[in-house]
C-alpha cells in the first residue's frame, strides 16, 4: 500500500466533483481552509460549527467563488447527543442526495496546564467535542456513508496524542481518542472495503490555538491552514483508496500513513 503523498499546489479541480463532504469545525482555522479546498475541488460541503456568523461568512465566500453551494449546520458538538445527531442526519438528507465523507476538524479551546490544575469542566467539554461527538456522528452517519461510493472518515489528531506530552491535557487525550476511533473503524470495515477511516496529525500550523499555546514562538515559518488542506482533500478522495493508514502524519508537505504498532 502507498504510504506517502506529496501535497498538490492549491487551486481548482474536480477531484471531489459530485461528492458531499461534512466538515465539523468549519468556521475554525483548519476547518474553514479544508471546507474551501473541498469546494474548490467540486464537493458540496456541509459546514458544521457552533459559530453561526463564521458559517455564514464561509458560505458567502464559497458562493462568491462560484463553487457548489454549501449548506450550513449550526451545532455545538459539546452538546451533541443521539437525538440531535439523528436530527442532523435528517438535515444532511434534506440538503443532499447522500454523504460521501465526514471530516472532523473541530478543535475546542484548550489550556496548557498540569493535570492537577486542569479545569474539570474544560476537560469534559474538550473530550465531548473531540471524542464523544465524533463517535456519535460516525455511528449515526455510517448508513449514509456506506451507501455512497468510496466513503471516507477523516479525524484530526496531533503529536501529543501519540506520545505523552506534559501539560497538553484534554487536547492530547482527545487526539489519542481520534486515532483509536479511526483505527477501530478502519479494522471493522477492512474486510468488505466499503469505508476508509484516517486520523491525521497536520503538524504545527499557524492557528489561533497554536499561537495561544506558544506565544513566544514565531509563527512566520509555520504553514498556514490553507497549506495543509490538500492533505484532507486527498484523504476524502478516491485517490486514498490504497493509502496506508489509519495514522497519518503531515510534515513538510508530505503526508505519511502508517498502522498501529503491533
Helices and strands as residue ranges (DSSP letters): E 4-6, E 20-24, H 29-40, E 44-49, H 52-64, E 71-74, G 77-79, H 82-95, E 101-104, G 115-117, H 120-127, I 128-132, H 133-146, E 151-156, G 159-161, H 169-188, E 195-201, H 208-213, H 225-236, G 238-242, E 247-251, E 254-258
